[in-house]
């Protein structure tokens, strides 16, 4: 709680700052102030006055972030740029492995685009040159700045508990889609073909420890920390943060909070029905948002005390982030955790 000075408090502080006791009317209390003390008090007064001026200047400074062409979220052609839904004044920040496929399907429907063709890979849905979605980088700096700072706009992001997200990336991009990891991380470097063969062997073995180690030198948005997806200065501008472990509820909350120029909510217009395998369920119910359950129930099946400690160490900022508010949990009992010397992975 901030300390607030009441008039009486301010008066008391003022009395304390004087070189004599104003409550003592005795001349003795004023006479015995030597010149050195007077000079010290003059210096103290000057410092106070400078401090007041500085505080006043700080109050007048506009701390609103300013968008630059070099900002990550404004980089032309970047797959992870924020998506703009002008009808609902929504700026949506997508993060890989946090149901961004479902959100992009929703946004296409809002924009009146046809349903995604079944014969076109869902991977292409994330390509800005194919998906026909409007991105922040498609707008002028002035327009984009307004979207990023105006109270009239909602700036939303969904995030995912780090241990669950890393395991989901492993299962999806290392095990289920081996070509993805092999293409990104098993390339021949310095004519060392044996390293590529070893990489492919580890992929064939679905080696979780190997995958975790490679996340440090083969970086990719599917497993790098979520806070790296957005420039640091823009995280404070978020007005809505949803979570993967309660994605259906948070999606409904978000869509009910944004309204079209006609006054209708995005939930009523596009969210409350029309989804699922039969087209009669709400957006992001479990049969649609399958990512939320695929990895979560398997955490302990794949993690060991050592690999859990590895993720807690290298993704530590995820739990410390001002916006995410993830609660730290441990999969194993305290006596099951080894010390660092006993762990093959650091």
Backbone torsions as a table, in degrees:
resi	resn	phi	psi	omega
1	UNK	NA	136.3	178.5
2	UNK	-72.6	143.8	176.2
3	UNK	-80.3	128.2	-180.0
4	UNK	-116.0	126.3	-180.0
5	UNK	-86.9	121.5	173.1
6	UNK	-83.3	162.7	-178.3
7	UNK	-51.7	-44.8	-179.8
8	UNK	-64.1	-37.9	178.2
9	UNK	-64.8	-43.0	180.0
10	UNK	-61.5	-41.0	179.6
11	UNK	-63.2	-41.6	179.6
12	UNK	-63.1	-43.3	178.3
13	UNK	-63.0	-38.1	179.7
14	UNK	-62.9	-42.0	178.9
15	UNK	-62.8	-40.2	-178.2
16	UNK	-66.1	-28.8	-176.4
17	UNK	-79.4	-15.9	-178.7
18	UNK	-73.5	151.3	-178.0
19	UNK	-76.5	5.0	178.2
20	UNK	-151.1	165.9	-178.5
21	UNK	-87.8	109.2	-176.7
22	UNK	-70.8	-16.8	179.8
23	UNK	-79.7	-14.7	178.0
24	UNK	-101.2	108.8	-175.0
25	UNK	-80.1	-1.6	179.6
26	UNK	-63.0	134.6	179.4
27	UNK	-63.8	-26.2	-179.0
28	UNK	-56.3	-37.1	-175.4
29	UNK	-69.3	-20.0	179.6
30	UNK	-100.2	-28.5	-174.4
31	UNK	-72.1	-35.0	-171.7
32	UNK	-81.6	19.9	175.1
33	UNK	-89.8	114.0	-178.5
34	UNK	-79.9	170.2	-174.0
35	UNK	-65.5	-35.3	-179.6
36	UNK	-62.6	-39.0	178.8
37	UNK	-66.3	-37.0	178.9
38	UNK	-63.2	-40.9	179.2
39	UNK	-65.3	-40.9	177.9
40	UNK	-60.4	-41.5	-179.3
41	UNK	-68.7	-31.5	175.5
42	UNK	-64.0	-42.9	178.6
43	UNK	-64.1	-42.9	178.6
44	UNK	-59.5	-41.0	179.3
45	UNK	-62.8	-43.1	-179.7
46	UNK	-62.6	-42.2	179.7
47	UNK	-62.6	-42.7	179.4
48	UNK	-61.4	-43.3	-178.8
49	UNK	-64.6	-41.4	178.0
50	UNK	-63.8	-39.2	179.8
51	UNK	-64.2	-40.8	178.5
52	UNK	-61.4	-43.6	-179.7
53	UNK	-64.0	-41.1	180.0
54	UNK	-64.4	-43.4	178.4
55	UNK	-62.1	-39.2	179.0
56	UNK	-65.5	-39.7	178.3
57	UNK	-64.8	-41.6	-179.5
58	UNK	-62.7	-36.3	179.5
59	UNK	-65.4	-29.8	-177.3
60	UNK	-87.3	-8.3	-179.7
61	UNK	-78.5	134.0	177.3
62	UNK	-87.5	113.9	-177.3
63	UNK	-93.4	11.6	178.4
64	UNK	-64.9	129.0	178.5
65	UNK	-60.9	150.2	179.0
66	UNK	-115.2	128.4	-179.7
67	UNK	-72.8	135.5	176.0
68	UNK	-121.4	156.2	-179.6
69	UNK	-62.7	-24.4	-178.0
70	UNK	-85.7	-3.9	179.8
71	UNK	-64.1	143.0	-178.0
72	UNK	-56.5	-44.6	-174.5
73	UNK	-72.3	-6.1	-178.7
74	UNK	-113.5	6.9	-177.1
75	UNK	-70.1	122.7	-176.5
76	UNK	-61.4	131.8	176.2
77	UNK	82.6	-4.3	-179.5
78	UNK	-70.7	131.7	-175.7
79	UNK	-67.9	-26.5	-175.1
80	UNK	-94.9	14.3	-179.6
81	UNK	-68.7	153.5	178.3
82	UNK	-62.5	144.5	179.8
83	UNK	-98.7	138.1	-175.6
84	UNK	-105.8	122.4	173.8
85	UNK	-116.5	90.1	-170.6
86	UNK	-64.9	-34.9	-176.9
87	UNK	-57.6	-32.7	-178.7
88	UNK	-111.3	7.6	-177.7
89	UNK	50.1	52.6	-179.2
90	UNK	-116.7	129.1	171.8
91	UNK	-114.6	112.4	-171.6
92	UNK	-110.8	125.3	-179.7
93	UNK	-98.1	115.3	-178.7
94	UNK	-92.7	144.3	176.2
95	UNK	-130.0	126.8	-179.8
96	UNK	-55.8	142.7	-178.2
97	UNK	71.6	21.3	175.4
98	UNK	-131.8	53.8	174.8
99	UNK	57.6	28.9	-178.4
100	UNK	-69.3	-23.0	176.3
101	UNK	-62.1	-47.4	-179.0
102	UNK	-63.0	-40.3	179.4
103	UNK	-63.5	-39.7	-179.2
104	UNK	-69.8	-32.9	174.1
105	UNK	-65.1	-39.6	177.1
106	UNK	-63.5	-45.5	-176.9
107	UNK	-64.6	-35.4	176.0
108	UNK	-63.4	-39.8	179.4
109	UNK	-66.2	-41.3	178.5
110	UNK	-61.2	-38.3	-177.5
111	UNK	-79.7	-0.4	178.3
112	UNK	79.4	16.6	178.7
113	UNK	-82.3	153.5	-179.9
114	UNK	-64.4	157.8	177.2
115	UNK	-59.4	147.8	-177.1
116	UNK	-62.2	126.7	-177.5
117	UNK	-59.9	135.5	-178.1
118	UNK	-67.5	-23.4	-178.5
119	UNK	-89.3	1.8	177.6
120	UNK	-106.0	126.7	-177.5
121	UNK	-56.3	139.4	177.8
122	UNK	-62.1	-22.4	177.6
123	UNK	-56.6	-36.8	-178.4
124	UNK	-69.3	-17.9	178.6
125	UNK	-62.4	-22.7	-177.4
126	UNK	-91.8	-4.4	-178.6
127	UNK	-86.8	114.9	-178.5
128	UNK	-59.1	-23.0	179.7
129	UNK	-80.7	-8.4	-176.9
130	UNK	-117.8	-38.6	-168.0
131	UNK	-75.9	-10.4	176.2
132	UNK	65.7	18.8	179.1
133	UNK	-90.0	144.8	178.5
134	UNK	-83.7	126.4	-179.1
135	UNK	-108.1	159.7	-179.2
136	UNK	-54.6	-37.6	-177.8
137	UNK	-69.6	-8.4	176.5
138	UNK	-81.5	-8.8	-176.2
139	UNK	-108.3	163.2	179.1
140	UNK	-68.8	162.4	178.1
141	UNK	-57.6	-39.7	-179.0
142	UNK	-65.7	-44.6	179.2
143	UNK	-65.2	-43.3	-178.8
144	UNK	-65.9	-38.9	178.2
145	UNK	-60.5	-40.4	177.9
146	UNK	-61.8	-44.5	179.8
147	UNK	-64.0	-33.2	-176.0
148	UNK	-82.1	-15.9	-173.1
149	UNK	-128.9	-19.3	-175.5
150	UNK	-70.9	140.9	175.9
151	UNK	-68.1	-16.0	-179.4
152	UNK	-78.2	-14.5	-177.9
153	UNK	-103.6	143.1	173.2
154	UNK	-97.7	128.2	178.4
155	UNK	-114.3	109.6	-170.3
156	UNK	-118.6	149.3	175.6
157	UNK	-148.7	146.1	173.2
158	UNK	-114.0	136.0	-178.5
159	UNK	-125.5	169.3	-173.9
160	UNK	-136.9	142.3	178.5
161	UNK	-52.6	128.2	-170.4
162	UNK	-56.5	-45.0	-178.0
163	UNK	-63.4	-38.8	179.2
164	UNK	-69.2	-40.7	-178.7
165	UNK	-66.8	-41.1	179.2
166	UNK	-63.8	-43.1	178.4
167	UNK	-65.1	-38.7	178.1
168	UNK	-62.5	-40.5	177.7
169	UNK	-63.7	-41.2	178.6
170	UNK	-62.1	-49.0	-177.2
171	UNK	-65.5	-37.8	-175.0
172	UNK	-84.5	-48.6	-171.9
173	UNK	-95.7	-10.4	179.6
174	UNK	-111.9	-41.2	-176.6
175	UNK	-93.9	-56.1	-174.1
176	UNK	-75.3	-33.8	-179.5
177	UNK	-122.0	70.1	-175.3
178	UNK	-58.0	-30.8	-179.4
179	UNK	-62.5	-28.4	-178.7
180	UNK	-66.0	-53.3	-178.0
181	UNK	-67.8	-42.1	179.8
182	UNK	-59.9	-43.4	-179.6
183	UNK	-67.2	-32.9	-177.8
184	UNK	-86.9	-36.9	-166.7
185	UNK	-122.3	-6.8	-178.4
186	UNK	-109.3	34.9	-179.5
187	UNK	-78.9	153.6	177.9
188	UNK	-77.2	125.7	177.9
189	UNK	-124.2	133.6	179.0
190	UNK	55.3	37.5	177.6
191	UNK	57.5	29.3	-179.2
192	UNK	-102.3	80.0	-176.4
193	UNK	-66.6	-25.9	-178.2
194	UNK	-66.6	-29.7	177.4
195	UNK	-68.2	-38.4	177.6
196	UNK	-64.8	-42.5	179.8
197	UNK	-64.4	-40.0	177.9
198	UNK	-64.2	-41.5	178.1
199	UNK	-59.8	-46.3	-179.3
200	UNK	-67.0	-35.0	177.7
201	UNK	-63.5	-45.2	179.6
202	UNK	-64.5	-34.1	177.0
203	UNK	-67.4	-42.6	178.3
204	UNK	-61.7	-29.8	-179.9
205	UNK	-86.4	-2.0	-177.3
206	UNK	52.1	49.9	-174.6
207	UNK	-82.0	105.4	-177.0
208	UNK	-66.5	-38.3	179.2
209	UNK	-63.1	-43.6	178.3
210	UNK	-62.0	-44.2	178.7
211	UNK	-57.9	-47.0	-178.7
212	UNK	-61.1	-43.6	178.2
213	UNK	-61.0	-39.0	-177.6
214	UNK	-73.8	-19.9	177.4
215	UNK	-63.4	-19.3	-178.6
216	UNK	-79.1	-31.1	-178.7
217	UNK	-113.8	-12.0	175.9
218	UNK	-120.0	86.5	-172.8
219	UNK	-84.2	144.5	-179.9
220	UNK	-155.8	143.3	-177.8
221	UNK	-56.9	-20.4	-179.8
222	UNK	-71.3	-21.8	-179.6
223	UNK	-132.3	-9.3	174.7
224	UNK	-68.4	157.8	-178.3
225	UNK	-53.3	142.4	-175.9
226	UNK	-64.1	-32.0	-177.9
227	UNK	-67.0	-17.1	178.4
228	UNK	-76.6	-9.1	-178.2
229	UNK	-76.2	-15.4	-176.8
230	UNK	-135.3	140.4	176.2
231	UNK	-55.4	142.0	-175.8
232	UNK	-53.9	-40.3	-174.5
233	UNK	-68.5	-17.4	-176.3
234	UNK	-94.9	-12.4	179.9
235	UNK	-61.1	-35.4	-179.1
236	UNK	-69.2	-10.2	180.0
237	UNK	-91.4	-4.7	179.7
238	UNK	-64.5	137.0	177.9
239	UNK	-111.2	-9.4	178.0
240	UNK	-146.6	127.4	175.7
241	UNK	-124.8	118.8	178.2
242	UNK	-107.3	165.0	-175.0
243	UNK	-127.3	141.7	-176.6
244	UNK	-63.7	-34.1	-176.9
245	UNK	-72.6	-9.4	174.6
246	UNK	-138.5	42.9	-170.8
247	UNK	-61.3	-39.0	-178.7
248	UNK	-63.7	-46.5	-179.1
249	UNK	-66.1	-44.1	-178.1
250	UNK	-70.2	-35.0	177.1
251	UNK	-63.4	-42.8	177.9
252	UNK	-62.2	-43.3	179.6
253	UNK	-59.8	-46.5	-179.5
254	UNK	-63.4	-49.1	-175.7
255	UNK	-66.8	-28.1	176.1
256	UNK	-75.1	-20.5	-175.8
257	UNK	-88.8	-12.8	-179.5
258	UNK	-110.6	140.2	-173.6
259	UNK	-130.2	149.5	179.2
260	UNK	-80.8	175.9	177.1
261	UNK	-66.1	-16.7	177.9
262	UNK	-85.7	-8.3	178.9
263	UNK	93.3	0.6	-179.7
264	UNK	-91.5	149.8	-179.5
265	UNK	-83.1	155.2	176.9
266	UNK	-65.1	-26.8	178.0
267	UNK	-66.9	-48.4	179.5
268	UNK	-66.0	-36.7	-176.5
269	UNK	-75.0	-40.4	-171.3
270	UNK	-138.0	-9.3	-170.7
271	UNK	-102.0	-34.3	-168.6
272	UNK	-76.6	-13.6	176.7
273	UNK	-158.1	171.6	178.4
274	UNK	97.8	8.2	-176.7
275	UNK	-121.1	175.5	-178.8
276	UNK	86.4	173.4	-176.0
277	UNK	-62.6	-29.1	179.7
278	UNK	-101.4	-2.0	178.3
279	UNK	71.0	21.7	-177.7
280	UNK	-126.6	17.1	178.8
281	UNK	-115.7	170.0	-178.2
282	UNK	-79.8	161.1	179.6
283	UNK	-62.3	133.5	175.0
284	UNK	72.9	16.9	171.6
285	UNK	-68.4	167.2	-165.0
286	UNK	-59.1	-33.5	-177.7
287	UNK	-73.4	-15.3	177.0
288	UNK	-93.3	-50.6	-177.8
289	UNK	-88.6	65.9	-173.1
290	UNK	-68.5	-21.2	-178.7
291	UNK	-58.4	-32.9	-172.7
292	UNK	-64.4	-28.8	-177.0
293	UNK	-103.8	-25.0	-176.0
294	UNK	-58.0	-41.3	-175.2
295	UNK	-97.5	-34.7	-170.2
296	UNK	-59.8	-43.4	-177.4
297	UNK	-73.2	-9.5	-175.6
298	UNK	-106.1	5.5	-175.6
299	UNK	-52.4	-54.7	-175.0
300	UNK	-71.9	-22.2	178.0
301	UNK	-67.7	-32.5	-176.0
302	UNK	-104.2	-32.7	-177.7
303	UNK	-79.9	148.7	168.1
304	UNK	-119.0	167.7	176.5
305	UNK	-54.6	-36.3	-178.6
306	UNK	-72.0	-44.4	-179.5
307	UNK	-69.2	-31.6	176.3
308	UNK	-65.1	-43.4	178.6
309	UNK	-63.7	-35.6	178.5
310	UNK	-60.5	-47.9	-179.7
311	UNK	-66.6	-41.0	178.5
312	UNK	-61.3	-31.4	-179.3
313	UNK	-79.1	-50.3	-172.6
314	UNK	-83.1	-15.0	175.0
315	UNK	-115.7	26.5	-174.5
316	UNK	-56.6	-35.9	-177.6
317	UNK	-65.7	-20.1	177.9
318	UNK	-62.7	-39.6	-179.1
319	UNK	-80.0	-19.6	-178.3
320	UNK	-95.0	-6.6	-174.1
321	UNK	-64.0	139.3	-176.3
322	UNK	-65.0	-26.7	-173.9
323	UNK	-96.1	-33.9	-171.3
324	UNK	-72.4	-47.1	-179.3
325	UNK	57.9	43.1	175.2
326	UNK	-72.7	141.2	174.8
327	UNK	-91.7	127.7	178.3
328	UNK	-72.7	134.7	174.5
329	UNK	-137.0	159.5	180.0
330	UNK	-123.6	139.1	-175.9
331	UNK	-81.1	-20.8	-172.1
332	UNK	-124.3	163.3	176.9
333	UNK	-69.4	156.4	-175.9
334	UNK	-57.7	-35.2	-177.9
335	UNK	-75.9	-8.6	-178.8
336	UNK	-89.4	-13.9	-177.6
337	UNK	-83.1	128.5	-179.9
338	UNK	-86.4	162.2	172.7
339	UNK	-79.3	166.9	-174.0
340	UNK	-58.1	-33.4	-177.2
341	UNK	-66.4	-26.2	-177.4
342	UNK	-88.6	-10.2	-178.6
343	UNK	-90.7	129.6	178.4
344	UNK	-74.3	-21.2	-180.0
345	UNK	-112.2	133.0	-174.8
346	UNK	-116.6	NA	NA
